[in-house]
Amino acid sequence: MFKRKKKEEKVKKQRFQTFRDAYKVTKSVKPWIGGALAAIFIVVLIIGISLGFVFGRPIYGGFVTIPLALLATMFFFTRVAGAAAYTNIEGQIGAGASVLMAIRKGWTTTPAIAVNKQQDMVHRSVGRAGIVLTGEGGFAVRQMIQDEKRKSERYAPGVPIYEVYVGDADGQVPLRKLQKHLAKLPKKLTATQMREVRARLKAVGGMSLPIPKGPMPKNVKIR
């Protein structure tokens, strides 16, 4: 019984820590977030109490509206916090790898398998769609991806290979849309084939570089 209570307390503490970190990051990017959350909660609560007056039960209306006000407030915070998290890491070295590694299901990402002096880098992700080579940096990153593509073709012949360039220019994928872009790729491999490709590409290896730290939401959401 005591172990169960300790476990529940630990989970609650972790959730509170996650929420606090998310709020700090969001507030650093959007200082108005505190006032906006309070305003949303109050407005929804006032609407509920007003409806309660209409039906002659203001206290009941307020009691029922409190959970709805909390839900609306948290929904708004989740959306804003997700955008703030991307803004916080945008432009940092390895930001794309941070986003890719936040995908928990279906993809395995090896960050910075190739890096040059200008800190352009290529990350490799393996999933049911095949192999995705994601480049961050300037013009030189295109040649780096081609080199890694040839290497991947040698170790995993016949496996589909996709090239992704992170950025806001034409032909590039914005950082905040990177996870969705991978999710939309057609699944070409079975689960067994995917595991085999991952095992083969372990031999290729990669470099180890620091990735931006901070509350990066899974599936672009901070819980």
Secondary structure, 3 states (H helix, E strand, C coil): CHHHHHHHHHHHHHHHHHHHHHHHHHHHHCCCHHHHHHHHHHHHHHHHHHHHHHCCCHHHHHHHHHHHHHHHHHHHHHHHHHHHHHHHHCCCCCHHHHHHHCCCCCEEEEEEEEECCCCCEEEEEEECCEEEEEEECCCHHHHHHHHHHHHHHHHCCCCCEEEEEECCCCCCECHHHHHHHHHCCCCCCCHHHHHHHHHHHCCCCCCCCCCCCCCCCECCECC
